[in-house]
Amino acid sequence: WQTGLLDCFSDFGVCICGTFCFICLGCQVARDMDEFCLCGSSVAMRTLYRTRYNIPGSILNDWVSILCCPGCALCQLKRDINKRKEQGIF
């Protein structure tokens, strides 16, 4: 991951969206990944993204991240997508 799980304030817009409109952010992530909107905050979506970009981790780590702090996990995923778009590798 290009940012940590708890680096929510490194992108204030994503942080605000994740805090006050979690479902909207999940749909944005799903749209970015060409997936169904309801999958935006799922373990499957996080695992798919992590394996697609060879990010170290495991399904268990993805599950624990989603279970313990779903907002932070979703914001981390969106921040990473945004950074990869800026770098032209998304």
Biopython code that builds the backbone (N, CA, C, O; Angstrom):
import numpy as np
from Bio.PDB.StructureBuilder import StructureBuilder

atoms = [
    (1, "TRP", "N", (0.842, -1.183, 0.000)),
    (1, "TRP", "CA", (0.000, 0.000, 0.000)),
    (1, "TRP", "C", (0.882, 1.239, 0.000)),
    (1, "TRP", "O", (1.939, 1.256, 0.631)),
    (2, "GLN", "N", (0.451, 2.263, -0.701)),
    (2, "GLN", "CA", (1.233, 3.494, -0.783)),
    (2, "GLN", "C", (0.995, 4.413, 0.411)),
    (2, "GLN", "O", (1.769, 5.342, 0.645)),
    (3, "THR", "N", (-0.064, 4.160, 1.160)),
    (3, "THR", "CA", (-0.314, 4.870, 2.414)),
    (3, "THR", "C", (-0.727, 3.833, 3.447)),
    (3, "THR", "O", (-1.191, 2.746, 3.104)),
    (4, "GLY", "N", (-0.553, 4.182, 4.706)),
    (4, "GLY", "CA", (-0.912, 3.266, 5.776)),
    (4, "GLY", "C", (-2.411, 3.219, 6.021)),
    (4, "GLY", "O", (-3.162, 4.081, 5.565)),
    (5, "LEU", "N", (-2.821, 2.207, 6.741)),
    (5, "LEU", "CA", (-4.237, 2.033, 7.055)),
    (5, "LEU", "C", (-4.795, 3.233, 7.825)),
    (5, "LEU", "O", (-5.945, 3.624, 7.625)),
    (6, "LEU", "N", (-3.985, 3.806, 8.696)),
    (6, "LEU", "CA", (-4.453, 4.909, 9.544)),
    (6, "LEU", "C", (-4.018, 6.281, 9.033)),
    (6, "LEU", "O", (-4.064, 7.256, 9.784)),
    (7, "ASP", "N", (-3.602, 6.374, 7.786)),
    (7, "ASP", "CA", (-3.196, 7.651, 7.193)),
    (7, "ASP", "C", (-4.386, 8.394, 6.595)),
    (7, "ASP", "O", (-4.275, 8.998, 5.528)),
    (8, "CYS", "N", (-5.506, 8.348, 7.274)),
    (8, "CYS", "CA", (-6.746, 8.906, 6.735)),
    (8, "CYS", "C", (-6.638, 10.379, 6.377)),
    (8, "CYS", "O", (-7.263, 10.828, 5.417)),
    (9, "PHE", "N", (-5.856, 11.134, 7.134)),
    (9, "PHE", "CA", (-5.800, 12.575, 6.896)),
    (9, "PHE", "C", (-4.796, 12.960, 5.818)),
    (9, "PHE", "O", (-4.605, 14.148, 5.558)),
    (10, "SER", "N", (-4.150, 11.981, 5.184)),
    (10, "SER", "CA", (-3.229, 12.313, 4.090)),
    (10, "SER", "C", (-3.996, 12.752, 2.842)),
    (10, "SER", "O", (-3.427, 13.393, 1.959)),
    (11, "ASP", "N", (-5.270, 12.414, 2.766)),
    (11, "ASP", "CA", (-6.151, 12.904, 1.697)),
    (11, "ASP", "C", (-7.466, 13.283, 2.362)),
    (11, "ASP", "O", (-8.337, 12.440, 2.577)),
    (12, "PHE", "N", (-7.594, 14.558, 2.680)),
    (12, "PHE", "CA", (-8.726, 15.024, 3.473)),
    (12, "PHE", "C", (-10.062, 14.771, 2.786)),
    (12, "PHE", "O", (-11.041, 14.436, 3.452)),
    (13, "GLY", "N", (-10.121, 14.926, 1.461)),
    (13, "GLY", "CA", (-11.370, 14.698, 0.728)),
    (13, "GLY", "C", (-11.853, 13.267, 0.848)),
    (13, "GLY", "O", (-13.040, 13.019, 1.061)),
    (14, "VAL", "N", (-10.934, 12.330, 0.712)),
    (14, "VAL", "CA", (-11.286, 10.914, 0.851)),
    (14, "VAL", "C", (-11.713, 10.630, 2.283)),
    (14, "VAL", "O", (-12.666, 9.887, 2.518)),
    (15, "CYS", "N", (-11.009, 11.222, 3.236)),
    (15, "CYS", "CA", (-11.336, 11.024, 4.652)),
    (15, "CYS", "C", (-12.755, 11.505, 4.964)),
    (15, "CYS", "O", (-13.520, 10.800, 5.622)),
    (16, "ILE", "N", (-13.101, 12.688, 4.498)),
    (16, "ILE", "CA", (-14.440, 13.240, 4.743)),
    (16, "ILE", "C", (-15.504, 12.372, 4.082)),
    (16, "ILE", "O", (-16.530, 12.064, 4.688)),
    (17, "CYS", "N", (-15.253, 11.983, 2.842)),
    (17, "CYS", "CA", (-16.222, 11.144, 2.122)),
    (17, "CYS", "C", (-16.400, 9.805, 2.834)),
    (17, "CYS", "O", (-17.525, 9.331, 2.993)),
    (18, "GLY", "N", (-15.294, 9.196, 3.263)),
    (18, "GLY", "CA", (-15.366, 7.915, 3.958)),
    (18, "GLY", "C", (-16.060, 8.008, 5.303)),
    (18, "GLY", "O", (-16.711, 7.061, 5.746)),
    (19, "THR", "N", (-15.918, 9.157, 5.951)),
    (19, "THR", "CA", (-16.527, 9.350, 7.267)),
    (19, "THR", "C", (-18.025, 9.617, 7.167)),
    (19, "THR", "O", (-18.815, 9.034, 7.910)),
    (20, "PHE", "N", (-18.413, 10.493, 6.254)),
    (20, "PHE", "CA", (-19.803, 10.933, 6.207)),
    (20, "PHE", "C", (-20.644, 10.280, 5.114)),
    (20, "PHE", "O", (-21.873, 10.356, 5.146)),
    (21, "CYS", "N", (-19.991, 9.642, 4.154)),
    (21, "CYS", "CA", (-20.750, 8.974, 3.094)),
    (21, "CYS", "C", (-20.019, 7.698, 2.665)),
    (21, "CYS", "O", (-19.582, 7.563, 1.522)),
    (22, "PHE", "N", (-19.903, 6.781, 3.608)),
    (22, "PHE", "CA", (-19.173, 5.530, 3.421)),
    (22, "PHE", "C", (-19.668, 4.766, 2.194)),
    (22, "PHE", "O", (-18.866, 4.240, 1.423)),
    (23, "ILE", "N", (-20.971, 4.705, 2.018)),
    (23, "ILE", "CA", (-21.549, 3.966, 0.889)),
    (23, "ILE", "C", (-21.152, 4.619, -0.433)),
    (23, "ILE", "O", (-20.850, 3.926, -1.404)),
    (24, "CYS", "N", (-21.153, 5.950, -0.470)),
    (24, "CYS", "CA", (-20.748, 6.658, -1.697)),
    (24, "CYS", "C", (-19.299, 6.352, -2.046)),
    (24, "CYS", "O", (-18.974, 6.121, -3.210)),
    (25, "LEU", "N", (-18.426, 6.348, -1.038)),
    (25, "LEU", "CA", (-17.019, 6.052, -1.283)),
    (25, "LEU", "C", (-16.852, 4.614, -1.757)),
    (25, "LEU", "O", (-16.045, 4.345, -2.647)),
    (26, "GLY", "N", (-17.603, 3.692, -1.172)),
    (26, "GLY", "CA", (-17.563, 2.301, -1.618)),
    (26, "GLY", "C", (-17.973, 2.162, -3.071)),
    (26, "GLY", "O", (-17.388, 1.375, -3.814)),
    (27, "CYS", "N", (-18.975, 2.922, -3.477)),
    (27, "CYS", "CA", (-19.413, 2.889, -4.879)),
    (27, "CYS", "C", (-18.371, 3.510, -5.804)),
    (27, "CYS", "O", (-18.187, 3.041, -6.927)),
    (28, "GLN", "N", (-17.688, 4.559, -5.345)),
    (28, "GLN", "CA", (-16.614, 5.151, -6.148)),
    (28, "GLN", "C", (-15.490, 4.149, -6.375)),
    (28, "GLN", "O", (-14.982, 4.017, -7.488)),
    (29, "VAL", "N", (-15.104, 3.446, -5.318)),
    (29, "VAL", "CA", (-14.041, 2.438, -5.424)),
    (29, "VAL", "C", (-14.468, 1.332, -6.384)),
    (29, "VAL", "O", (-13.693, 0.922, -7.248)),
    (30, "ALA", "N", (-15.684, 0.858, -6.235)),
    (30, "ALA", "CA", (-16.182, -0.203, -7.120)),
    (30, "ALA", "C", (-16.201, 0.270, -8.569)),
    (30, "ALA", "O", (-15.815, -0.473, -9.471)),
    (31, "ARG", "N", (-16.643, 1.491, -8.792)),
    (31, "ARG", "CA", (-16.662, 2.044, -10.148)),
    (31, "ARG", "C", (-15.247, 2.120, -10.714)),
    (31, "ARG", "O", (-15.013, 1.761, -11.868)),
    (32, "ASP", "N", (-14.307, 2.588, -9.898)),
    (32, "ASP", "CA", (-12.914, 2.675, -10.340)),
    (32, "ASP", "C", (-12.373, 1.311, -10.764)),
    (32, "ASP", "O", (-11.553, 1.214, -11.677)),
    (33, "MET", "N", (-12.838, 0.265, -10.094)),
    (33, "MET", "CA", (-12.338, -1.083, -10.369)),
    (33, "MET", "C", (-13.239, -1.868, -11.321)),
    (33, "MET", "O", (-13.029, -3.064, -11.527)),
    (34, "ASP", "N", (-14.236, -1.205, -11.898)),
    (34, "ASP", "CA", (-15.192, -1.861, -12.806)),
    (34, "ASP", "C", (-15.890, -3.043, -12.145)),
    (34, "ASP", "O", (-16.055, -4.101, -12.750)),
    (35, "GLU", "N", (-16.291, -2.848, -10.907)),
    (35, "GLU", "CA", (-16.989, -3.880, -10.141)),
    (35, "GLU", "C", (-18.359, -3.360, -9.722)),
    (35, "GLU", "O", (-18.669, -2.182, -9.901)),
    (36, "PHE", "N", (-19.173, -4.252, -9.163)),
    (36, "PHE", "CA", (-20.513, -3.920, -8.698)),
    (36, "PHE", "C", (-20.436, -3.042, -7.453)),
    (36, "PHE", "O", (-19.600, -3.282, -6.583)),
    (37, "CYS", "N", (-21.276, -2.056, -7.359)),
    (37, "CYS", "CA", (-21.229, -1.054, -6.296)),
    (37, "CYS", "C", (-21.250, -1.648, -4.888)),
    (37, "CYS", "O", (-20.541, -1.151, -4.013)),
    (38, "LEU", "N", (-22.016, -2.661, -4.650)),
    (38, "LEU", "CA", (-22.127, -3.210, -3.298)),
    (38, "LEU", "C", (-20.852, -3.899, -2.830)),
    (38, "LEU", "O", (-20.721, -4.234, -1.653)),
    (39, "CYS", "N", (-19.915, -4.109, -3.743)),
    (39, "CYS", "CA", (-18.656, -4.772, -3.383)),
    (39, "CYS", "C", (-17.575, -3.787, -2.965)),
    (39, "CYS", "O", (-16.464, -4.204, -2.637)),
    (40, "GLY", "N", (-17.866, -2.505, -2.966)),
    (40, "GLY", "CA", (-16.855, -1.481, -2.734)),
    (40, "GLY", "C", (-16.071, -1.593, -1.449)),
    (40, "GLY", "O", (-14.895, -1.230, -1.421)),
    (41, "SER", "N", (-16.667, -2.075, -0.403)),
    (41, "SER", "CA", (-15.959, -2.154, 0.873)),
    (41, "SER", "C", (-15.737, -3.596, 1.314)),
    (41, "SER", "O", (-15.531, -3.855, 2.500)),
    (42, "SER", "N", (-15.775, -4.521, 0.386)),
    (42, "SER", "CA", (-15.686, -5.933, 0.756)),
    (42, "SER", "C", (-14.253, -6.434, 0.827)),
    (42, "SER", "O", (-13.339, -5.831, 0.264)),
    (43, "VAL", "N", (-14.073, -7.533, 1.519)),
    (43, "VAL", "CA", (-12.778, -8.213, 1.585)),
    (43, "VAL", "C", (-12.365, -8.644, 0.187)),
    (43, "VAL", "O", (-11.192, -8.543, -0.173)),
    (44, "ALA", "N", (-13.314, -9.121, -0.598)),
    (44, "ALA", "CA", (-13.009, -9.576, -1.958)),
    (44, "ALA", "C", (-12.444, -8.439, -2.803)),
    (44, "ALA", "O", (-11.492, -8.645, -3.555)),
    (45, "MET", "N", (-13.014, -7.252, -2.690)),
    (45, "MET", "CA", (-12.541, -6.109, -3.468)),
    (45, "MET", "C", (-11.125, -5.726, -3.051)),
    (45, "MET", "O", (-10.267, -5.470, -3.896)),
    (46, "ARG", "N", (-10.890, -5.691, -1.750)),
    (46, "ARG", "CA", (-9.558, -5.337, -1.240)),
    (46, "ARG", "C", (-8.521, -6.382, -1.662)),
    (46, "ARG", "O", (-7.405, -6.039, -2.052)),
    (47, "THR", "N", (-8.897, -7.643, -1.579)),
    (47, "THR", "CA", (-7.988, -8.722, -1.970)),
    (47, "THR", "C", (-7.705, -8.675, -3.467)),
    (47, "THR", "O", (-6.562, -8.853, -3.888)),
    (48, "LEU", "N", (-8.728, -8.440, -4.263)),
    (48, "LEU", "CA", (-8.554, -8.324, -5.708)),
    (48, "LEU", "C", (-7.575, -7.200, -6.043)),
    (48, "LEU", "O", (-6.664, -7.382, -6.851)),
    (49, "TYR", "N", (-7.764, -6.060, -5.430)),
    (49, "TYR", "CA", (-6.885, -4.917, -5.685)),
    (49, "TYR", "C", (-5.456, -5.229, -5.250)),
    (49, "TYR", "O", (-4.505, -4.962, -5.984)),
    (50, "ARG", "N", (-5.313, -5.793, -4.060)),
    (50, "ARG", "CA", (-3.987, -6.094, -3.519)),
    (50, "ARG", "C", (-3.234, -7.071, -4.414)),
    (50, "ARG", "O", (-2.044, -6.888, -4.668)),
    (51, "THR", "N", (-3.920, -8.105, -4.894)),
    (51, "THR", "CA", (-3.252, -9.082, -5.757)),
    (51, "THR", "C", (-2.983, -8.500, -7.144)),
    (51, "THR", "O", (-1.964, -8.819, -7.757)),
    (52, "ARG", "N", (-3.871, -7.662, -7.640)),
    (52, "ARG", "CA", (-3.687, -7.044, -8.961)),
    (52, "ARG", "C", (-2.415, -6.201, -9.007)),
    (52, "ARG", "O", (-1.728, -6.168, -10.028)),
    (53, "TYR", "N", (-2.103, -5.525, -7.911)),
    (53, "TYR", "CA", (-0.937, -4.642, -7.863)),
    (53, "TYR", "C", (0.203, -5.214, -7.019)),
    (53, "TYR", "O", (1.112, -4.484, -6.624)),
    (54, "ASN", "N", (0.156, -6.504, -6.746)),
    (54, "ASN", "CA", (1.230, -7.195, -6.013)),
    (54, "ASN", "C", (1.578, -6.512, -4.691)),
    (54, "ASN", "O", (2.751, -6.359, -4.350)),
    (55, "ILE", "N", (0.562, -6.112, -3.964)),
    (55, "ILE", "CA", (0.747, -5.503, -2.652)),
    (55, "ILE", "C", (0.861, -6.639, -1.636)),
    (55, "ILE", "O", (-0.009, -7.507, -1.585)),
    (56, "PRO", "N", (1.924, -6.644, -0.827)),
    (56, "PRO", "CA", (2.083, -7.717, 0.159)),
    (56, "PRO", "C", (0.900, -7.765, 1.131)),
    (56, "PRO", "O", (0.319, -6.734, 1.469)),
    (57, "GLY", "N", (0.561, -8.957, 1.565)),
    (57, "GLY", "CA", (-0.524, -9.144, 2.521)),
    (57, "GLY", "C", (-1.203, -10.474, 2.304)),
    (57, "GLY", "O", (-0.718, -11.321, 1.553)),
    (58, "SER", "N", (-2.323, -10.648, 2.963)),
    (58, "SER", "CA", (-3.075, -11.900, 2.858)),
    (58, "SER", "C", (-4.564, -11.606, 2.961)),
    (58, "SER", "O", (-4.976, -10.506, 3.327)),
    (59, "ILE", "N", (-5.352, -12.607, 2.634)),
    (59, "ILE", "CA", (-6.803, -12.467, 2.787)),
    (59, "ILE", "C", (-7.141, -12.222, 4.254)),
    (59, "ILE", "O", (-8.051, -11.454, 4.566)),
    (60, "LEU", "N", (-6.415, -12.871, 5.147)),
    (60, "LEU", "CA", (-6.653, -12.669, 6.578)),
    (60, "LEU", "C", (-6.400, -11.209, 6.962)),
    (60, "LEU", "O", (-7.197, -10.613, 7.685)),
    (61, "ASN", "N", (-5.304, -10.638, 6.485)),
    (61, "ASN", "CA", (-5.031, -9.219, 6.771)),
    (61, "ASN", "C", (-6.134, -8.327, 6.217)),
    (61, "ASN", "O", (-6.552, -7.367, 6.864)),
    (62, "ASP", "N", (-6.604, -8.653, 5.009)),
    (62, "ASP", "CA", (-7.692, -7.873, 4.411)),
    (62, "ASP", "C", (-8.950, -7.972, 5.267)),
    (62, "ASP", "O", (-9.619, -6.970, 5.520)),
    (63, "TRP", "N", (-9.263, -9.171, 5.705)),
    (63, "TRP", "CA", (-10.459, -9.401, 6.521)),
    (63, "TRP", "C", (-10.369, -8.645, 7.847)),
    (63, "TRP", "O", (-11.335, -8.008, 8.268)),
    (64, "VAL", "N", (-9.207, -8.717, 8.504)),
    (64, "VAL", "CA", (-9.032, -8.027, 9.784)),
    (64, "VAL", "C", (-9.141, -6.511, 9.591)),
    (64, "VAL", "O", (-9.747, -5.822, 10.412)),
    (65, "SER", "N", (-8.558, -5.997, 8.516)),
    (65, "SER", "CA", (-8.640, -4.555, 8.240)),
    (65, "SER", "C", (-10.085, -4.112, 8.061)),
    (65, "SER", "O", (-10.507, -3.105, 8.631)),
    (66, "ILE", "N", (-10.842, -4.863, 7.270)),
    (66, "ILE", "CA", (-12.255, -4.535, 7.025)),
    (66, "ILE", "C", (-13.078, -4.685, 8.303)),
    (66, "ILE", "O", (-13.956, -3.867, 8.575)),
    (67, "LEU", "N", (-12.802, -5.710, 9.075)),
    (67, "LEU", "CA", (-13.565, -5.965, 10.295)),
    (67, "LEU", "C", (-13.293, -4.907, 11.363)),
    (67, "LEU", "O", (-14.227, -4.390, 11.976)),
    (68, "CYS", "N", (-12.024, -4.585, 11.586)),
    (68, "CYS", "CA", (-11.663, -3.681, 12.677)),
    (68, "CYS", "C", (-11.896, -2.208, 12.353)),
    (68, "CYS", "O", (-12.292, -1.430, 13.221)),
    (69, "CYS", "N", (-11.652, -1.836, 11.121)),
    (69, "CYS", "CA", (-11.813, -0.427, 10.762)),
    (69, "CYS", "C", (-12.210, -0.304, 9.295)),
    (69, "CYS", "O", (-11.385, 0.044, 8.450)),
    (70, "PRO", "N", (-13.467, -0.587, 8.999)),
    (70, "PRO", "CA", (-13.894, -0.576, 7.596)),
    (70, "PRO", "C", (-13.704, 0.777, 6.916)),
    (70, "PRO", "O", (-13.364, 0.831, 5.734)),
    (71, "GLY", "N", (-13.919, 1.858, 7.638)),
    (71, "GLY", "CA", (-13.732, 3.183, 7.052)),
    (71, "GLY", "C", (-12.286, 3.434, 6.674)),
    (71, "GLY", "O", (-12.000, 3.942, 5.589)),
    (72, "CYS", "N", (-11.375, 3.081, 7.564)),
    (72, "CYS", "CA", (-9.946, 3.259, 7.283)),
    (72, "CYS", "C", (-9.508, 2.385, 6.116)),
    (72, "CYS", "O", (-8.734, 2.825, 5.266)),
    (73, "ALA", "N", (-9.999, 1.148, 6.070)),
    (73, "ALA", "CA", (-9.626, 0.229, 4.993)),
    (73, "ALA", "C", (-10.127, 0.738, 3.644)),
    (73, "ALA", "O", (-9.406, 0.674, 2.648)),
    (74, "LEU", "N", (-11.344, 1.236, 3.611)),
    (74, "LEU", "CA", (-11.899, 1.750, 2.361)),
    (74, "LEU", "C", (-11.173, 3.020, 1.925)),
    (74, "LEU", "O", (-10.879, 3.193, 0.743)),
    (75, "CYS", "N", (-10.884, 3.902, 2.868)),
    (75, "CYS", "CA", (-10.146, 5.126, 2.542)),
    (75, "CYS", "C", (-8.747, 4.795, 2.034)),
    (75, "CYS", "O", (-8.260, 5.434, 1.101)),
    (76, "GLN", "N", (-8.100, 3.808, 2.636)),
    (76, "GLN", "CA", (-6.776, 3.395, 2.177)),
    (76, "GLN", "C", (-6.836, 2.908, 0.733)),
    (76, "GLN", "O", (-5.979, 3.248, -0.082)),
    (77, "LEU", "N", (-7.837, 2.122, 0.429)),
    (77, "LEU", "CA", (-8.003, 1.609, -0.927)),
    (77, "LEU", "C", (-8.224, 2.757, -1.916)),
    (77, "LEU", "O", (-7.614, 2.776, -2.985)),
    (78, "LYS", "N", (-9.079, 3.698, -1.574)),
    (78, "LYS", "CA", (-9.352, 4.835, -2.464)),
    (78, "LYS", "C", (-8.115, 5.711, -2.631)),
    (78, "LYS", "O", (-7.827, 6.165, -3.738)),
    (79, "ARG", "N", (-7.376, 5.954, -1.541)),
    (79, "ARG", "CA", (-6.147, 6.747, -1.653)),
    (79, "ARG", "C", (-5.149, 6.069, -2.583)),
    (79, "ARG", "O", (-4.491, 6.731, -3.386)),
    (80, "ASP", "N", (-5.040, 4.757, -2.472)),
    (80, "ASP", "CA", (-4.108, 4.023, -3.323)),
    (80, "ASP", "C", (-4.532, 4.103, -4.787)),
    (80, "ASP", "O", (-3.694, 4.288, -5.669)),
    (81, "ILE", "N", (-5.817, 3.967, -5.042)),
    (81, "ILE", "CA", (-6.325, 4.107, -6.413)),
    (81, "ILE", "C", (-5.983, 5.493, -6.955)),
    (81, "ILE", "O", (-5.502, 5.621, -8.081)),
    (82, "ASN", "N", (-6.231, 6.528, -6.157)),
    (82, "ASN", "CA", (-5.948, 7.898, -6.595)),
    (82, "ASN", "C", (-4.467, 8.095, -6.901)),
    (82, "ASN", "O", (-4.109, 8.717, -7.901)),
    (83, "LYS", "N", (-3.608, 7.560, -6.033)),
    (83, "LYS", "CA", (-2.164, 7.698, -6.253)),
    (83, "LYS", "C", (-1.728, 6.964, -7.517)),
    (83, "LYS", "O", (-0.906, 7.476, -8.277)),
    (84, "ARG", "N", (-2.265, 5.785, -7.745)),
    (84, "ARG", "CA", (-1.898, 5.033, -8.952)),
    (84, "ARG", "C", (-2.416, 5.730, -10.208)),
    (84, "ARG", "O", (-1.770, 5.676, -11.254)),
    (85, "LYS", "N", (-3.569, 6.379, -10.114)),
    (85, "LYS", "CA", (-4.065, 7.166, -11.255)),
    (85, "LYS", "C", (-3.118, 8.324, -11.557)),
    (85, "LYS", "O", (-2.813, 8.595, -12.719)),
    (86, "GLU", "N", (-2.650, 9.009, -10.503)),
    (86, "GLU", "CA", (-1.707, 10.114, -10.679)),
    (86, "GLU", "C", (-0.406, 9.637, -11.319)),
    (86, "GLU", "O", (0.198, 10.354, -12.116)),
    (87, "GLN", "N", (0.022, 8.429, -10.969)),
    (87, "GLN", "CA", (1.265, 7.863, -11.490)),
    (87, "GLN", "C", (1.077, 7.229, -12.868)),
    (87, "GLN", "O", (2.046, 6.837, -13.519)),
    (88, "GLY", "N", (-0.176, 7.133, -13.303)),
    (88, "GLY", "CA", (-0.471, 6.542, -14.603)),
    (88, "GLY", "C", (-0.343, 5.031, -14.641)),
    (88, "GLY", "O", (-0.108, 4.446, -15.698)),
    (89, "ILE", "N", (-0.500, 4.397, -13.475)),
    (89, "ILE", "CA", (-0.375, 2.930, -13.422)),
    (89, "ILE", "C", (-1.659, 2.260, -12.958)),
    (89, "ILE", "O", (-1.630, 1.121, -12.490)),
    (90, "PHE", "N", (-2.776, 2.949, -13.081)),
    (90, "PHE", "CA", (-4.048, 2.345, -12.678)),
    (90, "PHE", "C", (-4.823, 1.960, -13.907)),
    (90, "PHE", "O", (-5.930, 1.432, -13.799)),
]
sb = StructureBuilder()
sb.init_structure("model")
sb.init_model(0)
sb.init_chain("A")
sb.init_seg("    ")
for serial, (resi, resn, name, xyz) in enumerate(atoms, 1):
    if name == "N":
        sb.init_residue(resn, " ", resi, " ")
    sb.init_atom(name, np.array(xyz, "f"), 0.0, 1.0, " ", f" {name:<3s}", serial, name[0])
structure = sb.get_structure()
